[in-house]
C-alpha cells in the first residue's frame, strides 16, 4: 500500500469507528514488505491513565492501550501476535502508543524559581515551598520518597519549560 492509501484507509476506519485512527507501518526486514496496523485513538481518561502510570510503568500501560485499541480485523496479525519472532512489531506499536498521547504546553511563561538554591538546607526548604505551592501538598505529611518524586516532577517541568537554572 502507498502512504496515501494507508492514510485514506485510516480516515475511512475513523469514520467507521467514530474516532481518529492512527496507522502503524513497519517493514519486515526479511522481505521488505509492509506490516500495517491501525490503532483507534483512546479516550481522554485512558490517555490520562497512561500519563499517570508513565512514571512507574510506561511500557506496560501503553501495551494495555495497544491491546485494547488496535483494530485487529484491519491490522497485520504480526503486530499483536504472541510469537517472539514478532516482538519487534509489538514493541514498536507499543512505543507508538506513547507518542500519540500529546500534550499542549502552555506558552505563557511564568518564573517558577526566582532564587538560586545554594546550600542543602536552604535547597530542601525551597523545594518544599515549591511543592506546597504547585501541588497543594503539605510537605510535612509526605514521605521522603514522595518528596523526592515530587522534586523530580518539578525539575522535569522546569527543564521542559526552559526555566531550569543549573
Secondary structure, 3 states (H helix, E strand, C coil): CCHHHHHHHHHHHHHHHCCCEEEEEEECCCCCCEEEEEEECCCHHHHHHHHHHHHHHHHHHHHHHHHHHECHHHCCHHHHCCCHHHHHHHHHHHHHHHHHCCCCCCCCCCCCCCCCCCCHHHHHHHHHHHHHHHHCCCHHHCCHHHHHHHHHHHHHHHHHCCCCCC
